[in-house]
């Protein structure tokens, strides 16, 4: 049952084009109107992506509209500008003289990103930014900038200063050998006794480099799964006609276990984050470096830049602004990235993993298939023009090899609609690490193992991200054979039943039948407290309060006392309060220990829904999320 067909169509279109001002959907709608409703219906009845991608190039009814549009695809990207670069450099120098280091750093970085690769000023900007970074005690990035300054052929009169600064950086980073080598080179570059004296004095100083927090990937709990290398052996995949493939436990899982640690099959940064996060690793950058050719993207350093331009970026570079201007969604960009991050031969060799993921092809309309096929053709045309196929790209109609890539693009556009996860970082105020933080989405990634997890409105796991890696942890205990479910967006504690059903049926094309939906768990907090029957394996729940010392269980038919379980439930609630205070005081590790133990006991003696437990689980999520991508950038309003 689809609760809102119009909303479903809107959600589907958003996975292709997210910007309403883009030109792609206008083109797709014009094509659909010109070929007519009956043609679109027949198109929807085609059985394979191979048939679909070929039909739009070969059918007389449509091929003219498609080839005319694709013929106009040309390079369109943000070019370097030496005038702007020099202007930002001079503005940065003025800002630093006026004591505004933050502004100076930003202006230097803008100058670097705008400078052509061969611009002689580029070496000077790197040197100035390096000197500023040294005053901020960031010697590692300063050293990288000094090396980049040398690579860009600096004037002879500044080489002494470069090696002097390098000696300081190496000394601060405890590399005495390279510090001495840099010092020796600097001494040979000048005979000025004043400069030599300053050089000698600087090497006597003590330097304390800043130590940025290091994100660490946790080990997977227990042994690794033999067939799911990124997951715990405690998980197994089940397949039924009703639910498809989903994950269950084959061993007991305790609260807080690490079940999956996985890097993405493909990942793309949101365009609005191009100015704050590395295009390659997704880390926030302090002093970015740019692509040698375009001014559209930025990287945290030379390593990420070199990896990107040797793979996907060399094909995307000169078409990136065209792609963004089309209004396409980040999922469409990710579909392109599935091709560009590998060679054309590797694309064909590594397609098996993609064909294991859900497309919901049997549920798609002809209009939906047409839009996605046209997007695949647009992406394919960009690959042709970018030299991905080692040809001139003059011919619009694909070769046999290009048709095969177009077929894969179309498949990926379907897969990404239902299998991409939004990668996020948690934003905090400087005053508090754990309370008041909010997730900020920075990109999307495809994680084949995590894609196997079904949805529940009361999920058994939480996830956070370390760079682009996803970490999945259990937030309640699970018995053998239990479903291990994550959450696709709406949780029962924040969204009413009808809102959840509308969202899930429109976005993911299924009707949720989880316990929270079937029993319509309340969102207003007025939840009845219950305790379990103490008889082993009896699933009976008694609503509180109870007045009798002994009760006859209606399921196991035994006379039982609930006193012990009631006492344990009260203990859990007391521990939740203790955990909440630890969260409030930013004592993350202690809070995690307290909350894990209490949540574990709760699920042995009681059952959800239970307001205090759900609040405790929210606190636990916040604490675990602090091990992932974070940023203290929220301004506390007075």
Order of alpha helices (4+ residues) and beta strands (2+ residues): alpha-alpha-alpha-alpha-alpha-alpha-alpha-alpha-alpha-alpha-alpha-alpha-beta-beta-beta-beta-beta-beta-alpha-alpha-alpha-alpha-alpha-alpha-alpha-alpha-beta-beta-beta-beta-alpha-alpha-beta-beta-beta-beta-alpha-alpha-alpha-beta
